[in-house]
Amino acid sequence: MGTPLVLTNVRLFTGGADLTGSSNKVEITADYEDKERTTYGDAGWKTRLAGLADPTVTAEGFWEAGDAGMVDDASWAGLGPWTVSPDGATVGGLAYLTWALRGSYTLGGEVGDVAPWSADAKGSWPLARGVIAHPPGTARTSTGDGTAVQLGAVPAGQRLYAALHVLSAAGTTPSLTVTVQSDDASGMASPTTQLTFAAATGRGGQILRTTGSAITDTYYRASWTISGTSPSFLFLVSFGIKQGAHGGVHGPHGRTDRHRDEQLVPVREESGARHRGRGQGGDELRERRLERADRRAQGRQPGHRLHPGLQRRRP
């Protein structure tokens, strides 16, 4: 049995902002519509299918403004990448990432309060479960490679997702280009580039995913190329694998997908995922059965009773 985690070091990143220092509550949900498809052949048991998925990141904390890395400034970005790490942000640590739209943002309170904020972001891509590939607190001033982590192969129809959060940039004409590479061994002797982010010259965020083709390699790392005069960057990279919709959805024209893309309809994979909405088919079917039972009861002989499971309860 694993050790329960006490939430004392959750890390929250959106776009080019690290909101860890202004957050005291973060929640991630992966909701799926409950679509009932019960038939007579189901032996009296309801059967369901997962409908549209709706990942959400909800957070709250103490309000700050005046810098692109603070919550108020970061809350007007609209669509952007989000990464949540439940226990720090070290390489290989668990991470959840998605491309999401800031759905709501609330600030302000009563007199004397420490100014609060709360917000939620609605996923425009699936919620991928993966790891941290580059930590946010290590400044990079020259080209290099990150530590290889074992993530697993990507079967055909699934995708590799990666998010980049550039938290600071310094120097004269600094430029940072990050790639995600894979190999079949931890030594990364002959790496293959799977994803390439656009060159970054300042604070900001990006997210990418592969097209759905199979990747047989099992080890992955972040690699970066830095140029400029006295450049220095702080950035975080996260990546993970997520199954596509109903066997996989390929990107337009076979290209790697960037930013927004076609809507996915993933099947339910995570046990315990919360469901939004309620299938109406079962309630309607029961109502029709009760109505038929009432009609039949009108012609029954005295002393005949309905089956207990079909009796309508009266107030």
KOLMI-708691 format. One record per residue (C-alpha): x, y, z. Coordinates in steps of 0.001 Angstrom, whole numbers. Each point is the difference from the previous one (the first is absolute). Layout:
BEGIN
u, v, w
X, Y, Z
...
REM end
This chain:
BEGIN
u, v, w
0, 0, 0
1345, 3419, -945
505, 2827, 2466
-2771, 2646, -95
1186, 3348, -1318
-422, 3126, 2118
-333, 2937, -2390
2721, 2418, 1041
1962, 508, -3227
-2434, 40, -2935
1469, 1844, -2987
-2265, 1878, -2402
1090, 1458, -3335
-1993, 1743, -2713
1488, 1657, -3056
3166, 1721, 1175
-1074, 322, 3640
855, -2072, 3048
-3050, 449, 2253
1300, -2221, 2787
758, 2937, 2306
-3487, 1502, -332
-2060, -3214, 156
-1279, -1974, 2974
-2489, -2308, -1709
188, -1868, -3306
-2424, -2622, -1304
6, -2033, -3211
-3108, -1741, -1313
-583, -2174, -3051
-3742, -144, -598
-1728, -2144, -2597
-3631, 182, -1065
-1982, -3051, 1100
-1745, -1448, -3068
-2339, -2840, 862
-599, -2758, -2578
-1980, -2561, 2003
-1913, -2592, -2051
-2114, -3083, 706
3117, -2079, -565
1783, 1448, 3018
-1751, -2307, 2496
-1359, 2806, 2146
3273, 1874, 375
622, 3492, -1314
2816, 399, -2506
1740, 3277, -753
2422, 1571, -2423
2336, 2929, 588
-1064, 3041, -2012
1799, 3304, -383
2901, 616, 2368
520, 3217, 1953
3275, 398, 1910
133, 2948, 2404
2713, 1616, 2100
-1349, 1999, 2963
2215, 2107, 2235
-170, 2737, 2608
2321, 1962, 2241
1168, 3553, 712
-166, 2701, -2659
3093, 1683, -1445
529, 2283, -2996
2599, 2149, -1727
2139, -2618, -1728
-567, -2510, -2794
754, -2809, 2438
-2734, 1016, 2463
-3506, -1394, 82
-1933, 3082, -1099
2227, 650, -2992
-33, -3676, -979
-3777, -304, 304
-778, 1891, -3207
1869, -2291, -2353
-3029, -2063, -1116
1153, -3321, -1457
3320, -1315, 1250
1926, -2983, 1335
-434, -1120, 3615
2225, -2315, 2014
-771, -1203, 3524
2486, -2019, 2025
-1383, -1372, 3302
3319, -286, 1841
2683, 2388, -1176
1372, 377, -3512
3084, -2173, -134
967, -1962, -3113
-2043, -3194, -145
-2629, 1300, 2427
-3681, -554, -777
-1638, 2686, -2145
-3358, 657, -1660
-154, 2227, -3064
-2643, 1376, -2337
-835, 2858, -2362
-2804, 1967, 1627
-2183, 3092, -220
-255, 2218, 3064
-3702, -463, 687
-447, 2234, 3046
2044, 2364, 2150
-1175, 1494, 3293
1817, 2443, 2230
-787, 2234, 2966
-1588, -524, 3408
-1152, 1724, 3183
1699, 2885, 1758
3061, -1177, 1872
420, -3168, -2084
3258, -988, -1588
-1059, 439, -3621
-1038, -3423, -1339
-347, -1365, -3515
-1553, -3086, -1527
-137, -1294, -3552
-685, -3028, -2122
1306, -1060, -3395
-1978, -2269, -2329
2057, -2424, -2030
29, 334, -3783
2233, -3070, -210
-63, -3196, 2081
1636, -86, 3412
3272, -1901, -393
1754, -1719, 2900
3786, 73, -200
3137, 1342, 1663
2152, 3088, 375
2787, -8, -2596
1770, 3237, 974
-250, 1716, 3421
-1041, 3640, 320
2776, 1150, 2304
3071, -873, -2069
1269, 2889, -2116
1368, -932, -3417
2520, 2197, -1768
1217, -2333, -2744
-1160, -2853, -2205
-491, -3336, 1755
-2004, -3159, 618
-2212, -1010, 2885
-147, -3256, 1952
-1621, -2940, -1785
-3118, -1403, 1660
-1815, -3225, -816
-3497, 843, -1172
-863, -3043, -2109
-727, -638, -3650
-2818, 1842, -1773
-2275, -2465, -1826
-1618, 976, -3276
-3070, 2131, 721
1480, 1527, 3143
1925, 3232, 321
2963, 1512, 1764
-865, 3380, 1549
2535, 2610, 1167
-311, 3428, 1605
2618, 2746, 227
-231, 2833, 2551
2678, 2686, -460
56, 1778, 3368
2744, 2569, -654
2415, 1111, -2705
3012, 2278, 374
2840, 1239, -2166
264, 1718, -3364
-2162, -1591, -2737
-329, -3267, 1961
-1576, -2955, -1801
-1031, -3412, 1313
-1097, -2940, -2176
-1124, -3118, 1876
-499, -3445, -1518
-1270, -3295, 1393
2163, -2949, -980
-446, -3764, 367
2234, -3077, -74
-189, -3694, 790
2546, 238, 2845
701, 2389, 2867
3376, 939, -1475
-1750, 1763, -2899
2764, -1032, -2421
-2096, 603, -3128
-2900, 2289, 991
-2937, 774, -2273
-1678, 3400, 193
-3743, -462, 533
-1124, 3588, 704
1546, 3436, -552
-1314, 3135, 1683
172, 3374, -1715
2997, 2126, 1002
-742, 1975, 3169
1493, 3429, 628
-1902, 857, 3170
-2503, -1197, 2561
-2833, -2171, -1362
-1414, -3499, -462
-483, -2554, -2759
-1448, -3490, -287
432, -2640, -2717
-1042, -3558, -741
959, -2630, -2537
-2245, -1145, -2838
-1007, -3399, 1381
2656, -2098, -1731
1705, -2706, 2050
3247, 768, 1850
1899, -3113, 1024
2559, 1850, 2133
-596, -27, 3749
2419, 2693, 1285
-561, 3734, -467
1788, 3232, 862
-153, 3745, -560
2782, 1555, -2055
585, 3721, -517
1960, 2347, -2238
817, 3451, 1401
1453, 2974, -1854
510, 3733, 575
2312, 2168, 2047
202, -1069, 3641
-3293, -1894, -240
-1671, -1627, 3012
-3318, -1848, 180
-2146, -1561, 2696
-2495, -2457, -1458
-2017, -3104, 778
-743, -2895, -2361
-2581, -2701, 674
-1060, -2885, -2225
-2315, -2996, 91
-1898, -2528, -2103
-3745, 117, -490
-2221, -2285, -2076
-1840, 1671, -2860
-3701, -142, -748
-1435, -3409, -884
3262, -1456, -1229
1762, 3248, -789
-459, 3199, -1930
2676, 1172, -2371
929, 3631, -460
-1005, 1960, -3079
2069, -914, -3038
2096, -2368, 2138
1877, 2843, 1716
861, 260, 3665
-2844, 1867, 1714
715, 3351, 1642
-2139, 1999, 2390
-3701, -443, -849
-1199, -2988, -2001
-3037, -2131, -736
-2136, -969, 2974
784, -3418, 1415
-2509, -2411, 1513
2118, -2303, 2178
-1386, -3164, 1541
94, -282, 3760
3345, -1343, 1147
459, 1223, 3569
-1904, -1855, 2678
-1842, 2297, 2358
-241, 2841, -2512
-2936, 2228, 869
-2904, 63, -2455
-1868, 3125, -979
-3668, -242, -914
-2315, -2992, 278
-1311, -2306, -2679
-3744, 401, -450
-744, -3222, -1832
-396, -2150, 3116
-2440, 2395, 1705
-2171, 227, -3118
-35, -3780, -413
-1083, -521, 3612
-2773, 2614, -370
-1403, -1770, -3060
55, -3334, 1818
-1902, 1473, 2939
-2605, 1526, -2297
-561, -3331, -1760
-263, -1750, 3375
-2663, 2486, 1156
-2032, -577, -3153
167, -3762, 449
-1029, 342, 3648
-3296, 1588, -966
-1189, -3298, -1538
1326, -2371, 2682
-2246, -2098, 2293
-363, 1046, 3655
2882, -1280, 2075
2538, 194, -2834
2948, 2268, 675
2767, 1420, -2111
3456, -1455, 266
1729, 1874, 2849
2696, 1285, -2339
-2633, 1642, -2248
-2241, 1542, 2645
-187, 3754, -268
563, 1759, 3288
-2692, 2524, 806
510, 2953, 2339
REM end
